[in-house]
Amino acid sequence: MNILGIISRPPYQDSHDLELIEAAMVAAVFDMNVSLLFRDAGIWALLDNQDASPLEQRTLSKVLTALPAYEVENIYVCADSMDKYALSGQQFCLPIIALSLIEQQQLIAQQHAVLGAQA
């Protein structure tokens, strides 16, 4: 089963991003093919060297670096969002695959379930 989590909200706004990442880990434990797509303000969660301790929250980049241990290795980022925020893959805590909008649509169409998508 293919499951895609879409993270598009700013990190630390609430617990939504962390909950999606944890759901991806749980699904992977049950041998599901899990991918994550970061777009819009959600790409900020991928920045390396974050510290959420002043917010009394878990640091998302540290949680994200555990994904390969769960065999969640398909980490996608919206190329337009990277351009919009002038970010590059070298600034992220994990290797990413940048996707165009058409490629994102194709990825979504290949999934059995999509979590976190905004209407």
Secondary structure, 3 states (H helix, E strand, C coil): CEEEEEECCCCCCCCHHHHHHHHHHHHHHCCCEEEEEECHHHHHHHECCCCCHHHCCCCHHHHHCCHHHHCCCEEEEEHHHHHHCCCCHHHECCCCEEECHHHHHHHHHCCCEEECCCC
